[in-house]
Amino acid sequence: MKDAYVISDLHLGSDICHAKELRDFLDDVESNTGKLILAGDVFDSLDFRRLKKHHWSVLSKIRALSDHMEIVWLNGNHDGTSDIVSHLLGIPVMDEYVLESGGRKFLVLHGHVFDE
């Protein structure tokens, strides 16, 4: 069992998003950990008209996972005002998270904070 899985830059709603593969990956995550960290850019933009059926499938899977595992969503530069849409996933949005694993602490955040 893994302490956590960390994934970032899903960019749901973009043409380059690999939503079908992501959905399969989330099935594996479910049986291998109790924590999933979404490290920013869950969405490509907040224009939900761009979300296709397989993008909504990923959101539904994440929402279902949140019923029995800890899911952390970190704000990314493409997520816009994530607080407004966090109800879609049923999880709050944070700017950073400290993951404890193997007796060590790891700061997890989206890389856009270093753009300046």
SVG drawing of the C-alpha trace seen along z (x, -y; Angstrom):
<svg xmlns="http://www.w3.org/2000/svg" viewBox="-21 -38 33 41">
<polyline fill="none" stroke="black" stroke-width="0.4" points="0.0,0.0 1.4,-3.4 1.2,-6.4 -0.2,-8.6 -0.4,-9.2 0.4,-12.8 -0.8,-13.8 -0.9,-17.3 -1.9,-19.1 -4.9,-17.0 -6.2,-19.9 -9.7,-18.5 -11.5,-20.3 -8.4,-20.5 -7.9,-18.6 -4.6,-17.2 -6.1,-15.8 -5.7,-12.0 -9.0,-11.6 -9.6,-7.9 -6.1,-6.9 -6.5,-9.0 -9.8,-7.2 -8.0,-3.8 -5.2,-5.2 -7.8,-6.3 -9.1,-2.7 -5.6,-1.6 -5.2,-4.3 -8.3,-3.2 -6.9,0.2 -3.3,-1.0 -3.6,-4.0 -5.8,-5.9 -4.7,-9.3 -4.7,-11.1 -3.2,-14.5 -4.3,-16.6 -1.4,-19.1 -3.0,-21.8 -4.5,-22.4 -7.4,-19.9 -9.2,-22.0 -7.8,-23.7 -10.2,-26.5 -13.5,-27.0 -15.4,-27.0 -17.3,-23.7 -18.7,-23.7 -15.2,-22.3 -15.6,-19.2 -16.4,-16.1 -18.1,-13.0 -14.8,-11.3 -13.8,-14.4 -17.0,-14.3 -16.2,-10.6 -12.9,-11.5 -14.7,-14.1 -17.3,-11.5 -14.6,-9.0 -12.7,-11.6 -16.0,-12.5 -16.7,-8.8 -13.2,-8.3 -13.6,-11.2 -16.3,-9.1 -13.7,-6.6 -10.2,-8.1 -8.6,-11.4 -8.3,-13.6 -6.3,-16.8 -6.8,-19.4 -4.1,-22.0 -4.9,-25.2 -3.1,-25.6 -2.9,-28.5 -5.5,-27.1 -8.0,-26.3 -9.2,-29.8 -11.3,-30.5 -11.3,-26.9 -13.3,-27.6 -16.3,-28.2 -16.1,-24.8 -14.6,-22.6 -18.2,-21.4 -17.9,-19.5 -15.3,-17.2 -16.6,-17.4 -13.3,-18.4 -11.8,-21.8 -9.0,-23.5 -5.7,-24.4 -2.6,-26.2 -0.1,-23.7 0.0,-20.5 2.6,-18.7 2.8,-15.0 4.4,-12.8 5.9,-9.6 8.6,-7.4 9.4,-9.5 9.9,-12.6 7.9,-15.6 7.3,-16.8 5.9,-20.1 3.5,-19.6 2.3,-22.6 1.7,-23.5 4.7,-24.9 3.1,-28.2 4.0,-29.7 7.6,-29.9 6.7,-31.7 7.7,-35.1"/>
</svg>
